[in-house]
């Protein structure tokens, strides 16, 4: 199961460790420790990556992160 996915090329961030590596530990930890279900945390993480302009590692586009 993946956490978030690039809607342009399909690149997937599959766990919280990769999310911390790509998005920055402090930013991602704020999503992890917040209250809410796993689905809510994935939504928050995708919104964070889009808001911060973190590009996809494969296609380098921004504002393309989705959660499932």
Residue, then its C-alpha position, 0 to 999 in steps of 0.5 A: x500500500x502506498x501513501x501518496x502518488x504522483x498523478x502525472x507519472x505514477x511515482x509512489x512514496x510508499x512509506x513514512x521514511x521515504x516521505x521524511x527523506x523527500x519532504x523533510x523530517x520536520x514537515x512530515x513528522x507534523x503530519x504523522x503526530x497529528x490526530x486523525x485516521x490513516x486516511x486523514x494523515x495521507x491527505x494532509x501529507x499530499x496537501x503538504x507536499x503540494x503546498x510546499x512545492x515538493x517536486x516528483x522525483x521522477x518527472x520533476x513536476x509540482x502540485x501533482x501529489x494525490x492520496x488514495 
